[in-house]
Amino acid sequence: MILSTAAISDYRNLDQVLANRYFIIVANEWLDKFPTELHQHGVNLQRLKVYPNLGEIRYALYERTDK
């Protein structure tokens, strides 16, 4: 399983990141809550699990649904 973050510091790697099946989404300063589905950069994601906060970090596991 390959995990990626939603924030990409170098967009030259965007295609490689978006090719992954699983994504760790960090909600801090981006989302108030984790929606069941996310649509970003033409990719559809389904929430699989919301994890307990790691300190101040809020994150969840999503799976790509459009492959």
C-alpha distance (Angstrom), angle and dihedral (degrees) to the residues before:
residue distance angle dihedral
M1 . . .
I2 3.81 . .
L3 3.79 118.3 .
S4 3.78 125.5 -157.9
T5 3.76 136.6 177.6
A6 3.77 125.0 -122.6
A7 3.79 91.4 -126.7
I8 3.78 111.8 78.9
S9 3.78 117.1 -168.2
D10 3.82 94.9 -170.5
Y11 3.81 113.5 40.8
R12 3.81 90.5 -164.7
N13 3.83 83.8 79.7
L14 3.81 95.1 49.2
D15 3.83 96.4 104.8
Q16 3.81 91.3 49.3
V17 3.81 92.0 49.2
L18 3.80 93.8 46.4
A19 3.82 91.0 52.0
N20 3.82 90.0 70.2
R21 3.78 122.4 104.9
Y22 3.83 97.8 -145.6
F23 3.80 129.4 45.4
I24 3.78 133.3 -171.4
I25 3.80 106.7 -145.2
V26 3.80 118.1 -158.9
A27 3.80 110.0 -155.3
N28 3.80 99.6 -165.9
E29 3.83 111.0 124.1
W30 3.82 90.3 -6.9
L31 3.81 111.5 61.5
D32 3.81 131.9 28.0
K33 3.81 90.4 -156.3
F34 3.80 137.1 -0.6
P35 3.82 110.3 -97.5
T36 3.80 120.1 -146.5
E37 3.81 89.2 -117.5
L38 3.79 132.4 27.5
H39 3.80 127.7 -166.6
Q40 3.81 114.3 -164.4
H41 3.84 132.3 153.3
G42 3.82 89.9 -4.7
V43 3.81 92.3 -56.2
N44 3.81 123.7 121.2
L45 3.80 116.1 -145.4
Q46 3.82 131.0 -171.6
R47 3.80 120.1 -155.0
L48 3.80 112.5 -118.3
K49 3.81 103.4 172.6
V50 3.80 140.4 -3.8
Y51 3.79 111.1 -146.1
P52 3.79 127.0 -146.9
N53 3.80 112.0 -93.6
L54 3.77 115.8 -84.8
G55 3.79 98.2 -144.1
E56 3.80 102.9 -58.9
I57 3.82 93.9 -19.2
R58 3.82 117.0 106.8
Y59 3.79 115.5 -165.6
A60 3.79 143.2 162.0
L61 3.79 139.5 -171.1
Y62 3.80 118.2 -115.0
E63 3.80 131.2 -176.4
R64 3.78 126.3 -147.7
T65 3.82 110.1 -114.5
D66 3.80 102.9 -176.0
K67 3.82 101.1 70.7
